[in-house]
Amino acid sequence: MENNLKNLIALSSIFASALLTPALFAEQVKSLELGFTSGNVKETVSALDSEILERDAKFENSPAGLKSLIFSGDGGIRVGGINFTDKFSIEAVIKPAKSQNSMMILTTTTGGYTKDGIRFFINSYMKGDGCLILETGNGKEGSAVKTQADSIKIGEWQTVKAIIDRQNGEAVLYIDGKEAGRGSILKNFNITTEWFCVGQLRDGFAPTRFLGSMEKLTIETEK
């Protein structure tokens, strides 16, 4: 466990320092695991616009013995880019709080069903329905893959994952390792490699910010 914690902290330090050179980061990193520590969150805050970030970061112990970041609904984290390929996955360990709004886990775009990019989140818009949702947009069209209502449990630790296959136009959603949803996505959406957001949309739209705790976030890409 101690070695795992050291590895997470080391990866997080690389991750935080890469915020200053996102282009280089995108070229070098094919997978990313972000473990939240007081050190890297403070670095993140100092490097970016504090108005869209959690200024006073708070943590709690997670089931894995690590520290999980508590999102209060007041902000999120803007992070350096990663080179998303045609097939990639997003995985997060979360304990969401109750909300009647959508809660973003990871987004590469602003709000809007057709906006170019991806949005991985909980709850349909303005509904606390407990769905896990992946949306893709290309600027003109949008698509959504979602689980059944109440798939996400409030106040409980869960591992959520989306596997996105842009070439074949399909996404599969998992909750705690079990398939929970599958459907078609757009093949021609684009993702900026400059930066993406954890816990909120790129424009910081407040009603869709994540509320609850997040232990870690993992992104894996394939050529």
N, C-alpha and C positions, 0 to 999 in steps of 0.2 A: 504493500500500500504506500509506503514511504517513497519507494522508487517511482511509482505511478504519479504521486503528487509532484515530485521533482520534475518529472517529464512534462506534466501539465504546466507547471510554472515556467519551465524553459520555453515551451512552445508559446505560451502567452507573452513572454518577454519579446520573442521574435515578432510575434503578431503586433504588439504595441509599437515597437520600433519601426515596423514596416508602414505604419500610418504616415510617416513622413516621406516615404518613397514608394507610393502605391504602384507605380509602373514597374519598378524592379520586382516588387513583391509578386505581382501578377505573373511575371515571367518565370519566377523561380519556384513558386509553390503550387503543387498539384493537389495537395490535400491539407487540411487545416483543422486543428482541434484547439478550441479556445476554452481554457479553464479560467474562471474568474478569480482574481486575487486582488487584494486591496492595492497592490503595487501597480498592476497593469491598468486597472480602472482609473487610477489617479493620473497615470501617464496619458491615457486616452483623453481624459477631461482637459488636461493642460495643453494638449496638442490641437484641440478643436474648439469650435464655437460652443461655449458653455451653455448657451440658451437652449440647445437641443439635447443636452446630456443630463444624466443624473449627477448633480453636483455633490451631494452627500451620499455616497454609495454605502449601502448597508448589506450585510451578509448573514447567512445562517448556515448551519451544518447541513450537509446533504447526506443521503443514504450511503454514498460511496466514501464518506469521510472527508470529502472536500468542502470547499466553501461555495455556496450558491449565492448569486447576486439577486437581491430583492428589487424588483421593479415596482415602483410606487404609482405608476401611471403618469408620472411627470416628465418622462424623457426616455431616451434610448441611447444606443451607442452607434456612432458612425465609424466604420472600420475600413482599412485599406482593402484594395481590390484583390480578387482572386480570379484566375483565368477559367471561368466556367466553360466547359466543353459541351459537346452535343449530348453526353450522358453524364449526369452527376447526381449526387445525393446530398440531402440536408437532414441532419439528425440533431435533435435537442432533447435534453433531459429537463423537464419542466414540472412545476407545481402551480397551476394557474389559480388565481382568485376569481371570485364571482364577478361577472360583468355582463351587462346587456349590450355591449358593443363588441365589434371585432377587436381581436388582440393580436398584433403582428409579432411573429417569431423572427422571421427574416424577410426583408424586402429589398428589391433592387430598383424600385420605382416609387412614384407617388401614388396616391389613391386614384381610383377610376378603373372600371372593369376592362377597358380597352387599352390602358396605358402600357407602353412597351416595357416588358420585363416580367418579373415574377413576384408573387406575394404568397407567403406561406404563413397561415394564421389560424386562429381559433374563432369560432362563432361567425355566423352569417351577419351581414351588416345590420346593425341596430337590433340584433337578436341574441339572446344568451342561450343559443340552442345546443351548445356543446359539440358542434361539428368541427372536424379538422379539414382545412381547405387549402388547396393549391390553385392559384389563378395565374394564367398567362395572358399577355396581351401583346399586340403588334402595332398599336397605334390606331388601328381601325376596327379590329375585332378582339373579342375576349373569349376565354374558355375557363371553366372551373371543374375541378375534381374534388369531391367532398365525401366524407364519411356520413353515416347515419347520425341523426340527432342523439345527443347524450353519450357520444362515444368518448368524449373527454370528460374526466371526472374532476370536479372542483376540489381543490385542497389536497389532492393526492399526487404523488410523484409518478410520472409516466414518461416513457421514451417515445417520442414521435419522430417519424421519418418519412421523407418523400424521395422517391427515386424518379428522376425526370429523364426521359429518353426523347430528346428533341427530334432526332432523325426519324424515329418511328411514330412520333406524335402521341406518346402515351406517358402517363404518370401513375405510379402506384403508391398508396399511402399505407403506413404501418403504425400501429400503436402497440407498444410493448412487444415488438417482434412479430405481431400477427397482422396479416393483411386486413385492412379496414376499408379500403376504397380503391377503385381503379377506373380510369377513364381516358378519354382523348384530350390532348392539349394541342395548341398551335405549334406548328413546326418552325415558324418564321419569326418568333419573338427574339428580341435582342437583349443582351445584358451588358451594361457598362462594366468595364474592368477597373474603373477608378475607385469606387467605394460602394458599400452597401450598408444597410442598417439592420441592427438587431434590436428588436423591441419597439420599433416604430416605422412609419413610412418615411421616405426620403424627405418629404416636405414637413415632417413633424406633426401631422394632423393629430391633435390631442385625443379625440374620441377613439382612436384605433391603437393607442399605445398599450403595450403588454402590462398586465397587472398580475403580480405573483412572483415566483422565484424561478431562476434558471441556473442549472448546475454547470452545463457546458454546451457548446455548439460545435458540431463537426460537419465539415464539408469535404466530400471526396469527389474527384473528377477522373474521368477516363478519356483517352484519346479516341 
